[in-house]
Each structure stands twice: as structure tokens, then as C-alpha cells.
Amino acid sequence: MLLKLKLGDRFRIRGFAPVWLTAEYHTLDWLDVGVRANLDGNRFHLGKETWNLDQAELAYSNFTMGPKVTFNFTDWLHLDVYAAAAVYRRFEVFQNDESYLRSDLSPVIGYGARFWIAPSGW
């Protein structure tokens, strides 16, 4: 579900729930600060020759959240710099849609940057 909530002239929440959400505060024309959250996952079929299992699949889920800063060079050019803690990480192997092996991994911290070209929406 597309979400675009503008809660005043300088505060908004937007994203594609439940995949990603950001809460942002427009501090200056060239700077936004906020918090981001991201949920991703997928399922892959595994080859029988590697795992020696029929109908085997690997599924993973990750939930990350953390601070972000957006530098607005123009209304169309932006750079996001962010850090995120993976607060939930799960890897699971299924055989015939039944859980075969599961591993909940410990939290980690990552960081990144994203350059984007689009209207800021402020």
C-alpha cells in the first residue's frame, strides 16, 4: 500500500507499507533527517544435487531500521545517507513446504547511500 502522509509543512511519513517506510523532518531546504525501516524477504528453489533434498527451498526475511539524512542538491537531485540495524534476520530451509532447518541470526549494523533523481515532494 502506497503511503504519503504529510503531517505539517515539515514532517511526513511515506513508503510502500509494509516493505519500506520513512518518517522525515525537513530541517532546511537542503537537509532532511529521519528514520527508515525496511522489510525484505524471498524464497529460492534449491537444486537437489546440492542439498540432496527433493522440493527444497531457502527462505529469508530481514527487518532493518535506523537513522537517515537526505541532502537535497536541487528539488530533483538528492543523496540519502543511512545506517540500519538488522533487528530481525531469519533463514529457513523448507522441504515440501515443511520447515527443515531454521536459523535466526544475530542483529548487525549496516550503512549505505542512495543517489536519486525525482521531485522531493516537499
VENNORDA-V581804 format. One record per backbone hydrogen bond with DSSP energy under -1.0 kcal/mol. NH is the residue of the N-H (numbers start at 0). CO is the residue of the C=O. If there is no record, write none. Layout:
# VENNORDA-V581804
nh:NH co:CO
nh:NH co:CO
This chain:
# VENNORDA-V581804
nh:2 co:14
nh:4 co:12
nh:6 co:10
nh:11 co:23
nh:12 co:4
nh:13 co:21
nh:14 co:2
nh:15 co:19
nh:16 co:0
nh:18 co:15
nh:19 co:15
nh:20 co:36
nh:21 co:13
nh:22 co:34
nh:23 co:11
nh:24 co:32
nh:25 co:9
nh:26 co:24
nh:27 co:30
nh:30 co:27
nh:31 co:69
nh:32 co:24
nh:33 co:67
nh:34 co:22
nh:35 co:65
nh:36 co:20
nh:37 co:63
nh:38 co:18
nh:39 co:61
nh:41 co:59
nh:43 co:57
nh:45 co:55
nh:50 co:46
nh:51 co:47
nh:56 co:93
nh:57 co:43
nh:58 co:91
nh:59 co:41
nh:60 co:89
nh:61 co:39
nh:62 co:87
nh:63 co:37
nh:64 co:84
nh:65 co:35
nh:67 co:33
nh:68 co:80
nh:69 co:31
nh:70 co:78
nh:71 co:29
nh:72 co:76
nh:73 co:76
nh:77 co:115
nh:78 co:70
nh:79 co:113
nh:80 co:68
nh:81 co:111
nh:82 co:66
nh:83 co:109
nh:84 co:64
nh:85 co:107
nh:86 co:62
nh:86 co:84
nh:87 co:62
nh:89 co:60
nh:90 co:102
nh:91 co:58
nh:92 co:100
nh:93 co:56
nh:94 co:97
nh:95 co:54
nh:97 co:94
nh:99 co:92
nh:100 co:92
nh:102 co:90
nh:104 co:88
nh:109 co:83
nh:111 co:81
nh:113 co:79
nh:115 co:77
nh:117 co:75
nh:119 co:74
